[in-house]
Amino acid sequence: MADDRTFERMTFEPGERIFEQGKRGTFAYLIVSGEVEIRTSKRGSKPRTVARVGKGEVVGEMSLFDNEERMASGIAATTVDAIRLSRSEFRARLKSLDPVTKSVIKMLVKHFRASHKQLSGSKKIEWRRK
């Protein structure tokens, strides 16, 4: 891909990993067709499917807001056609939002991640701005 600010059409076969829990993400995916299983696992445990999403859904988007590790893996449940969106393209679009909306979105992401960590037993919730 010559310019990571462009959208790229991708195809994933059943069982193929689209993104991996614990890794830093640089892309989100808009599902054009097919279904993706969202799976989480605790260290040493078998992955658990927590959602199955399809056409019109976006997966992997949380990592575009911050530079945190992915909270889940995305695995193609069927053949999946998707449009890949890079962090740089997303950030360029995010700049056009007004500052209040942008701040609210960033805080929602932070609160969601903190809640996820507490529910998974890995960390106490910390919502105060750093």
C-alpha positions as CSV (number, residue, x, y, z in Angstrom):
1,M,0.0,0.0,0.0
2,A,1.7,3.2,-1.2
3,D,-0.2,5.7,1.1
4,D,-1.5,4.4,4.5
5,R,-4.1,7.2,4.4
6,T,-6.1,5.4,1.8
7,F,-8.7,2.8,2.2
8,E,-7.8,-0.8,1.2
9,R,-10.2,-3.6,0.3
10,M,-9.3,-6.9,1.9
11,T,-10.6,-10.4,2.0
12,F,-10.1,-12.8,4.9
13,E,-10.8,-16.5,4.7
14,P,-12.7,-18.4,7.5
15,G,-10.4,-18.9,10.6
16,E,-8.1,-16.1,9.5
17,R,-7.0,-13.7,12.2
18,I,-7.9,-10.1,11.3
19,F,-6.4,-8.5,14.4
20,E,-4.9,-9.9,17.6
21,Q,-5.7,-9.3,21.3
22,G,-2.7,-7.7,23.1
23,K,-1.2,-6.2,20.0
24,R,-1.2,-2.5,19.2
25,G,-3.6,-1.7,16.4
26,T,-3.1,0.6,13.4
27,F,-6.2,-0.4,11.4
28,A,-9.9,-0.7,11.8
29,Y,-12.1,-2.7,9.4
30,L,-15.5,-2.0,7.9
31,I,-17.2,-5.3,7.2
32,V,-18.6,-5.3,3.7
33,S,-19.7,-8.9,3.7
34,G,-19.2,-12.0,5.9
35,E,-19.0,-12.4,9.7
36,V,-16.3,-11.8,12.3
37,E,-16.1,-13.4,15.7
38,I,-14.7,-11.2,18.4
39,R,-12.8,-13.3,20.9
40,T,-11.1,-12.6,24.2
41,S,-9.0,-14.7,26.5
42,K,-7.2,-14.4,29.8
43,R,-3.6,-15.5,29.9
44,G,-3.4,-19.3,29.5
45,S,-7.2,-19.8,28.9
46,K,-9.1,-20.8,25.9
47,P,-10.4,-17.9,23.8
48,R,-14.1,-17.1,24.3
49,T,-16.3,-15.6,21.6
50,V,-18.0,-12.5,23.0
51,A,-19.6,-11.2,19.8
52,R,-20.3,-12.1,16.2
53,V,-20.6,-9.1,13.8
54,G,-21.3,-8.7,10.2
55,K,-22.1,-6.4,7.3
56,G,-21.9,-2.7,8.1
57,E,-20.1,-3.2,11.4
58,V,-16.7,-1.8,12.2
59,V,-14.2,-3.9,14.2
60,G,-10.8,-2.9,15.6
61,E,-11.8,0.7,16.0
62,M,-10.8,1.2,19.6
63,S,-7.1,1.2,18.9
64,L,-7.5,4.1,16.4
65,F,-8.5,6.4,19.3
66,D,-5.5,5.6,21.5
67,N,-2.3,3.6,21.3
68,E,-3.5,0.9,23.7
69,E,-3.3,-2.8,23.0
70,R,-6.3,-4.5,21.5
71,M,-8.8,-5.9,24.0
72,A,-9.9,-8.8,21.8
73,S,-9.1,-10.6,18.6
74,G,-11.1,-10.6,15.4
75,I,-11.3,-13.9,13.5
76,A,-13.1,-14.4,10.2
77,A,-16.1,-16.7,10.9
78,T,-16.9,-16.8,7.2
79,T,-15.2,-15.3,4.1
80,V,-15.0,-11.6,5.0
81,D,-14.7,-8.7,2.6
82,A,-13.7,-5.6,4.5
83,I,-12.4,-2.1,3.9
84,R,-9.3,-1.4,6.0
85,L,-9.0,2.1,7.5
86,S,-5.6,3.3,8.8
87,R,-5.0,5.2,12.0
88,S,-3.6,8.2,10.0
89,E,-6.7,8.4,7.9
90,F,-8.9,8.1,10.9
91,R,-6.9,10.8,12.8
92,A,-7.2,13.1,9.8
93,R,-11.0,12.7,9.9
94,L,-11.1,13.1,13.6
95,K,-9.4,16.5,13.4
96,S,-12.5,17.8,11.6
97,L,-14.7,17.2,14.8
98,D,-15.2,20.0,17.2
99,P,-13.1,19.8,20.4
100,V,-16.0,19.0,22.7
101,T,-17.2,16.0,20.6
102,K,-13.6,14.8,20.3
103,S,-13.0,15.0,24.0
104,V,-16.3,13.1,24.8
105,I,-15.4,10.3,22.4
106,K,-11.9,10.0,23.8
107,M,-13.3,9.8,27.4
108,L,-15.8,7.2,26.3
109,V,-13.0,5.0,24.9
110,K,-11.0,5.5,28.1
111,H,-13.9,4.6,30.3
112,F,-14.7,1.6,28.2
113,R,-11.2,0.3,28.4
114,A,-11.0,0.9,32.2
115,S,-14.3,-1.0,32.7
116,H,-13.1,-3.9,30.5
117,K,-9.9,-4.1,32.5
118,Q,-11.8,-4.2,35.8
119,L,-14.3,-6.8,34.5
120,S,-11.5,-9.0,33.2
121,G,-9.9,-8.7,36.6
122,S,-6.7,-7.2,35.4
123,K,-6.8,-3.7,36.8
124,K,-8.7,-1.2,39.0
125,I,-10.8,1.4,37.1
126,E,-8.9,4.7,36.8
127,W,-11.1,7.4,35.1
128,R,-9.2,10.5,36.1
129,R,-7.5,12.3,33.3
130,K,-3.8,11.9,33.2
